[in-house]
Amino acid sequence: MDQPDSRRRSERVVSRIPIRVESGDGARSEGQTAVVNGNGALILCGLEVADGDTVTLTNLQSDDSAPCRVVWAGGRDAASGLQKYGLELLESRPGFWGFEIPESGAAPAQ
């Protein structure tokens, strides 16, 4: 049985959620998530930012916004042509994605 990555604080959930990303200089791009977790997301968007940058992420389904740090810049996605980024939420935001995400290694709800 595979062991979960001990560095992950919450489970990953494949989910396409429409988002908007705004850089510190006010540039904006809409896109979508590919994978979300309780602490951030893997996203696709047209904005070009760098690893370590701080951006504002808006969940367009709820219009909720949160500051995030770019923790991974994965280059251009071949299928969509959009940039791939890993974002970390800079503050605890339970429910930001609109559903509960279990902690890593937590037993499933029964």
Secondary structure as GFF3:
##gff-version 3
##sequence-region A 1 110
A	DSSP	beta_strand	13	14	.	.	.	ID=ss1
A	DSSP	beta_strand	18	22	.	.	.	ID=ss2
A	DSSP	beta_strand	28	37	.	.	.	ID=ss3
A	DSSP	beta_strand	40	45	.	.	.	ID=ss4
A	DSSP	beta_strand	54	59	.	.	.	ID=ss5
A	DSSP	beta_strand	64	76	.	.	.	ID=ss6
A	DSSP	beta_strand	83	89	.	.	.	ID=ss7
###
